[in-house]
Amino acid sequence: MAKGKEANANDSRFFTTQKKGEMHELRMELHATEKQVKVDAVKKVIASMTVGKDVSMLFTDVLNCVQTGNIELKKLVYLYLINYAKTQPELTLLAVNTFVKDSNDANPLIRALAVRTMGCIRVDRITEYLCEPLSRALRDEDPYVRKTAAVCVAKLYDIAPDLVAERGFLETLHDLISDSNPSVVANAVAALSEIAEASGKDVMKISAAVLQKLLAALNECTEWGQVFILDSLAKYTPADGREAEGIIERVTPRLQHANSAVVMSAVKVILSYMELMGSSNSDAIRALTRKLAPPLVTLLNSEPEIQYVALRNINLIVQKRPHILENEIKVFFCKYNDPIYVKMEKLEIIIKLVSEKNIDQVLLELKEYATEVDVDFVRKSVSAIGRCAVKLERAAERCIGVLLELIQTKVNYVVQESVIVIKDIFRRYPNRYESIIATLCDNLDTLDEPLAKASMIWIIGEYAERIDNADELLDTFLETFEEEDPAVQLQLLTATVKCFLKNPEDTQDMVQRVLDLATEESDNPDLRDRGFIYWRLLSTDPEAAKMVVLGDKPVIEDDTFRLDPTLLNILIGQIATLSSVYHKPPEAFVVRRGAGITGGLDDDEDDDDDEDYEGEGDGDLLDIGGMAISDGGGGMYEPKAPMNKVVGPEKSNGIEVHAGFRQLNGTIRLEMELNNIASPADIQALAIQLNKNAFGLSPASQQIVCNPPIKPGSSGKNTIEMVVTPSMLAPSPSGQPASPQIQVAIKNMQTGTVFYFAVNFNLEALFSPEGTMERSSFIESWKGIDDRNELYGTVSDLPPSSVDIDSVINKFKANNVFFIARRPVPNAEGQEVVYFSMRTVTNMEFLAELTFKQGVNACKICLKTENAAYGPLAKQALESLLRN
């Protein structure tokens, strides 16, 4: 025994760099007659394989070593076979006889090893040989073999679901739930759950009898077995409140478990069932609330990583049931040695739990945090004080007092964050705390960040009548107007107009200067548009300008519990999974591959709890390998230009214009309908010019000939071809979405009249006919795009043709939105997901995932792109295509 331990302790020597000619030496050692030499040789092969060396040329030599009674050597050989079976499927078949023979071995460890290895080898031709040994293993007298076989059924279902159904393996798994061994029950539950997720069908079918067996096994199986059982209980819907209460009573002891995964799964079951108990059981719910607090608090004594996961879950729990931890706020106070990600999450929970009873204690703590050295943590702490003020009206004054004390420290980033949150407090409680404005104005010099500047400028503009030198303060910002961030420029423009409306005599020159800067010097379309609106308001109706600019604004709301209730309920049902960490539903970030797909990459995983070897492989995160590829059926669609009235006769000397963009036969066109309402002459020839725009569009020819001429009282149509010109591109300001607006100037050559209008560009007109993608390229691109560049939306009240997937595919194809794949959504009957790709003629790529549900006239859209500024326009294009 001692000798064996010593040998295992020195296995690291197999990872040392080998000399030249090692493959030949390994081949010789693999054929050695001495058992230990052979074992060491296979270990060296495995070590080389582990560090990434290609040792596939030794396949037949390693395979010959499988004929042995030595369990250690057999395990090593089986591990090698799992790794290289995909690249050497023909040679792997040579080992089938050994697998079948080993599945009848007298040693249960060898029987289990053979079945597990056959399940891990993802080669179609092996599966036909697996069924017989697997069928025997599921009824084996040894529980270790049975529990291994249960997991193997799930692996087989992944490769050949029809085979599993034909051979009755699902029914056998159901029988194993009644097994006398709790580990077998747990693995049977795990396998059925995995199959249910892959197939989208309820294969678990928990009846009253099955429920009692699961609850009985819960007390005796291993910790991970308990997690599987608890997760399946969380998906079960009790018949009534009494049954829910009975299950909760059996589950409650799991809250004391040492494994945090078991605790969180038990919390998930209890929270899910508490909804079913109803308000009539208020005493029982209160008792459960008291029981849930201690285990959640205990999780905060774990390692930082576990703390973080627990805190993300607690964040959801306190939004659903804040009373559970209302008296435990102290445990969320930050420790000096907490990692920053734990501190940030604790602050979020403190804000959710703060109340009038504990606000003084919390403010002392937050004030202490604001003197820390970590800048991000300090900023978050100062922001938290402001959020407490917004949340608790009675405590707002105390919060402002703390913020003023922090401003007196003169620490740059503390002052800036304080100004930002005080602006929110002013918006929440107008005309109550304006006495502190003087203190804020004393600290103008320290402001150098855009958000802080914008907040301070808003305060000056909003309360200009209370600040004696408001115009002078704004003037200091105007000196650097052109260099400022767009958010600061927009606030400066608005604040200056407010100041002018409140004190016109002293600020006329200043407002003129800022309007000139905004409308003539700026390239930012948002700033220009706002400047023109203010200019027109001020020049035509100053009283209307006062009503618009100085009118009462709605107070901001407390957003502490900002998750949508429907989403919150979904996430509560996903506690202890990745969803509860991301705070996103599962379908938002991962899609499972459908069962029965051996194409594409897959992930060989083993759920066994003993010391086993696992196969290696990459996962297809999108699982597009499992989708049907089809061009769809149905008729042809021709894209139409969305025509809108862009100018009336009163502004264009009697001509009314409707305009819109579309792409036809690879050419982008501006289509115009011209109505000659009261022009002094026939419309015969026009000249067109476009301003710089976000798409780089300009007319291929500036001349528009109307043939025949359009007489007064009649109308005509014209099409202007567009080309993309880099010099016409107006880049979007950093962090701002691209403007869809294209400004157009038209000159009537007969009358000399020039008129202007703006027409919105629909991005589908820019999609290239060359935008198709390979499936593998789509997967790679999807994985490579940051989740922050995802956009979500739901399009409701769709016409019937827009919820028929084949019709949508055809309609999209006509608009150069190309179909990639489609698949059913697991565990969601009637739901189907379809993937599309688009590429503009300017080489911007957009990837889309559309989710449809049978019988529902709506569609969910998820869009990903590296071109974040154009993402909203691409999403809008898809929504428009679906609605039309």
Helices and strands as residue ranges (DSSP letters): H 2-9, G 11-15, H 22-30, H 35-50, G 56-58, H 59-64, H 71-84, H 89-92, G 93-95, H 96-102, H 108-120, H 124-138, H 143-159, H 161-166, H 169-176, H 182-199, H 208-218, H 223-234, H 241-251, G 252-256, H 260-277, G 279-281, H 282-298, G 299-301, H 304-320, G 322-325, G 329-332, H 340-353, H 359-369, H 375-391, G 393-395, H 396-407, H 412-428, G 434-436, H 437-441, G 444-446, H 450-462, G 464-466, H 470-478, G 481-483, H 486-502, H 504-516, I 517-521, H 525-540, H 542-549, H 565-572, H 578-582, G 586-588, G 624-626, E 644-647, E 655-664, E 667-676, E 683-690, E 697-699, E 703-710, E 715-724, G 726-728, E 741-748, E 754-760, G 763-766, H 775-784, G 787-789, E 790-795, G 800-802, H 805-814, E 818-824, E 831-839, E 845-853, E 859-864, G 868-870, H 871-883
